[in-house]
Amino acid sequence: MLAACLALVLAGCESYQLRGKAVAGMVSTVEVVDANDERLEGPGLSGVRIEGWIDPDRLDREQLPIRSTDGNGSFAIPVTATGAGFLEYDLYVAASAAQRSQASQTLRLPGANKRLLITLAPGDGYRQRRYSDPLSDTLRDAGPFLNR
């Protein structure tokens, strides 16, 4: 028990960053992979817009800073949630880029030794609707049914 508490305190003292890479592929996906996954070493997509929310189904969800991938397709997003990288949090991630289909997924916030691999297929890109807060989208879409 003492070791778990000590690990939690130490995890809170270090800054956790959600790290990953965006790559081209035939199907748009978001997945958690090991930090040594060979696909993270290949060529990446630059300028991919990454958005995220911690605990997206809760009213007190935390929107992460929006980031774009660098020239190698890599990204790092700071996560300030207590115990991030150690405690379990749900994470909603959405990625979009010009000339690419968008990808989104709700998954567990990966540990420090894991990475996000975002694969984007060819597509219409920014002409599609941009992602926004997932709960707001749900409430907006439900509006006509709630007003009956």
Disulfide bonds with the S-S distance in Angstrom:
none
